[in-house]
Amino acid sequence: MMLKRNISLNVLLVLGLFLPQLFCQTFDMLIYLKDDTVIRKAISDIDSVIFQEKVTVTDIDGNVYRTVTIGNQVWMAENLKVTKYRDGTDIPNVTGNSTWANLSTGAYCYYNNDNGNADTYGALYNWYAVNGDTDGNGTKDKEIAPEGWHVPTTAEWQELVTYLGGSSVAGNKLKSTSGWSSGNGTDEVEFTVFPGGYRLYNTGNFSGIGNYAAFWTSTEYNTYFTAYYYMLYYNSDAIDPYSTDERFGVSVRCVQD
């Protein structure tokens, strides 16, 4: 039934484009670009119309994520909110502050332990979950990303930042057009970063919602339990890399293999 409905919709759209020329050969079509530029084309100049479906990816929980192609990369256009590793093993949902601050294995939470934050902001993960460390031995045991996807390295994040003009301006192009306390972005490439905040590694307290967004990389800084993440701000157009304790709780975006 859904296939028939999609076909019918496409047929109607095509008819809507081409039927007018049967009655008026001078009919023009106006094409509006994202920067408000208008292109006027006569229907008679168009050889074909291609309908391209947006690609999505589904995690082990059944959550469906929008994706976006930016340069040579394909990214999730939403924050990860999966509660299981790829093989179906549960990722512990840790709510207690002191428990979170003393973790050495993978865990996730929602900001303020409120499940209602999941749809907009996704989940917050410590780096042990990103690395799939389930036994605290410092090695990768599980995968958190869906099949065919992975948590990006610092090099992959930097490729995105460079493609968007560098760290001083890329943040503004990645941020959503609403939801920030101030300094909303242009969301130029439909990456749609909302300010989901973070969870502090030393106290387990939540902070920064509305003002900051942070994303793990899969790159460890050193063997002293620190790893790299990227931060966006309410009061800046920038996006910057930092290293921090692996107990830090921040968001995750995945990139296609």
C-alpha positions in Angstrom: 0.0 0.0 0.0 2.8 2.4 0.8 4.6 1.7 -2.4 1.4 2.4 -4.4 0.9 5.6 -2.5 4.5 6.8 -3.2 4.2 5.9 -6.9 0.9 7.8 -7.1 2.4 10.9 -5.4 5.3 10.9 -7.9 3.0 10.5 -10.8 0.9 13.5 -9.6 4.1 15.6 -9.1 5.3 14.8 -12.6 1.9 15.6 -14.1 1.9 18.8 -12.2 5.2 19.8 -13.8 4.5 18.8 -17.3 0.7 19.1 -17.9 0.9 22.9 -18.1 3.0 22.8 -21.2 0.2 21.0 -23.0 -1.8 24.1 -22.6 0.8 26.8 -22.6 4.2 26.3 -24.3 5.6 29.4 -22.6 5.0 28.0 -19.1 8.1 28.7 -16.8 9.1 26.9 -13.6 10.7 28.8 -10.8 13.4 26.9 -8.8 14.2 28.3 -5.4 17.6 27.5 -4.0 18.5 27.4 -0.3 20.1 30.8 -0.5 16.9 32.3 -2.0 18.4 32.5 -5.5 15.7 32.0 -8.1 16.2 30.1 -11.3 13.6 30.5 -14.1 13.4 27.6 -16.5 11.0 26.8 -19.3 9.4 23.4 -18.9 10.2 22.6 -22.5 13.9 22.9 -21.5 13.7 20.1 -19.0 14.7 16.6 -20.2 13.8 14.6 -17.1 12.8 14.8 -13.4 14.6 12.6 -10.9 13.0 11.9 -7.5 15.6 11.0 -4.9 14.5 9.4 -1.7 16.3 10.5 1.5 18.5 7.7 2.9 17.9 6.6 6.6 19.7 4.2 8.9 18.1 2.1 11.7 19.8 1.0 14.9 19.4 -2.2 16.9 16.6 -0.7 18.9 14.6 0.2 15.7 15.3 3.9 15.9 15.4 5.5 12.5 17.8 8.4 11.8 17.9 10.9 8.9 21.2 11.1 7.1 22.9 13.8 5.1 25.7 13.7 2.5 28.4 16.4 3.1 31.3 16.4 0.7 32.5 12.8 0.4 30.9 11.7 3.8 27.5 10.4 4.8 26.5 11.4 8.3 23.6 10.8 10.7 21.6 14.0 10.8 20.4 13.1 14.3 22.2 12.2 17.6 22.5 8.5 18.5 20.0 7.3 21.1 20.6 3.5 20.9 20.5 1.6 24.2 22.2 -1.6 23.0 25.4 -2.5 21.3 25.2 -3.7 17.7 25.0 -7.4 18.9 22.0 -6.7 21.1 23.9 -6.4 24.4 22.4 -3.8 26.7 24.4 -0.6 27.4 23.8 0.2 31.1 21.6 3.2 31.7 23.3 4.8 34.7 21.3 7.5 36.5 23.2 8.0 39.8 25.8 10.8 39.8 28.4 9.1 41.9 28.0 5.8 40.0 28.5 7.7 36.7 31.6 9.5 38.0 33.3 6.2 39.0 32.6 4.2 35.8 35.3 2.4 33.8 32.9 0.6 31.5 30.3 1.7 28.9 27.2 3.5 29.9 24.5 6.0 28.6 22.0 8.3 30.1 19.5 11.0 29.0 20.0 14.6 30.0 18.7 15.0 33.6 17.7 11.3 33.3 14.6 12.5 31.4 13.6 10.1 28.6 11.7 12.9 27.1 15.0 14.5 26.0 15.9 11.5 23.7 14.0 12.5 20.6 15.6 16.0 20.3 19.0 15.5 21.9 19.6 11.7 21.7 21.5 10.0 24.6 24.7 11.0 26.3 27.4 8.3 26.3 30.8 7.9 28.1 33.7 7.1 25.9 33.8 3.5 27.2 30.5 3.0 25.4 31.9 4.6 22.2 34.8 2.2 22.5 32.5 -0.7 23.3 34.5 -1.5 26.5 32.1 -3.7 28.5 34.6 -5.3 31.0 36.9 -2.3 31.8 40.0 -3.8 30.3 40.5 -0.9 28.0 39.9 -2.8 24.8 37.1 -2.7 22.3 34.6 -5.5 22.8 31.4 -4.2 21.2 30.2 -1.8 18.4 27.8 1.0 19.3 27.1 2.1 15.7 24.6 0.4 13.4 25.9 -2.0 10.8 27.8 -0.2 8.0 28.4 2.9 10.3 31.0 3.9 12.9 31.8 6.6 15.4 34.0 9.1 13.5 37.7 9.6 14.1 39.2 13.0 14.7 40.4 13.0 11.1 36.8 12.4 9.9 35.4 15.2 12.0 38.2 17.4 10.8 37.4 16.5 7.2 33.8 17.8 7.8 35.0 21.0 9.5 37.5 21.7 6.7 34.8 21.1 4.0 32.6 23.7 5.7 35.3 26.4 5.8 37.3 25.7 8.9 36.8 25.6 12.7 36.0 29.3 13.1 32.8 29.1 10.9 31.8 25.5 10.6 29.9 25.4 13.9 27.4 28.0 12.7 26.7 25.9 9.6 26.1 22.8 11.6 23.9 24.3 14.3 20.1 24.1 14.2 18.2 27.2 13.4 16.3 27.1 16.7 16.8 25.7 20.2 19.9 27.5 21.3 19.7 30.1 24.1 21.3 32.5 21.6 23.4 32.2 18.5 21.2 29.8 16.5 23.0 28.5 13.4 22.1 28.4 9.7 22.0 24.6 9.5 23.4 25.1 6.0 24.0 21.4 5.4 21.1 20.0 7.4 23.3 18.5 10.1 20.9 20.1 12.7 22.9 20.2 15.9 20.8 21.0 18.9 22.5 22.1 22.2 22.1 18.8 24.1 24.6 19.6 26.9 26.8 17.1 28.7 27.4 15.1 31.9 30.4 15.9 34.0 32.8 13.1 34.5 33.9 14.1 38.1 30.5 14.7 39.7 28.0 13.1 37.3 26.1 16.4 37.2 24.3 17.6 34.0 25.2 20.9 32.4 25.1 23.0 29.3 21.7 22.2 27.7 20.6 25.1 25.5 24.2 26.4 25.3 26.6 23.6 24.2 26.7 20.5 22.1 29.6 18.0 22.3 30.4 14.9 20.2 32.7 12.0 20.9 35.3 10.9 18.4 36.6 7.3 18.4 40.2 8.6 18.8 41.8 8.2 22.2 44.1 10.9 23.3 46.4 8.8 25.4 46.3 5.7 27.6 45.5 7.8 30.7 41.8 7.6 30.1 41.3 10.6 27.9 39.8 10.9 24.4 38.9 13.6 21.8 35.5 15.3 21.3 34.3 18.3 19.4 32.4 21.2 21.0 29.9 23.8 19.6 28.8 26.9 21.5 25.8 29.2 21.9 28.1 32.3 21.7 30.4 31.4 18.8 30.3 30.2 15.2 33.2 27.8 15.9 33.6 24.1 16.5 36.7 23.0 18.3 38.4 19.7 19.3 39.3 19.0 22.9 40.5 16.0 24.9 38.8 15.0 28.2 38.3 12.2 30.7 36.6 9.2 29.2 33.8 9.3 31.9 32.5 12.5 30.3 29.0 12.1 28.9 28.4 13.6 25.5 26.5 13.0 22.3 27.4 10.7 19.4 27.0 11.1 15.6 27.9 8.2 13.3 29.4 8.3 9.8 29.0 5.7 7.1 31.8 3.2 6.5 
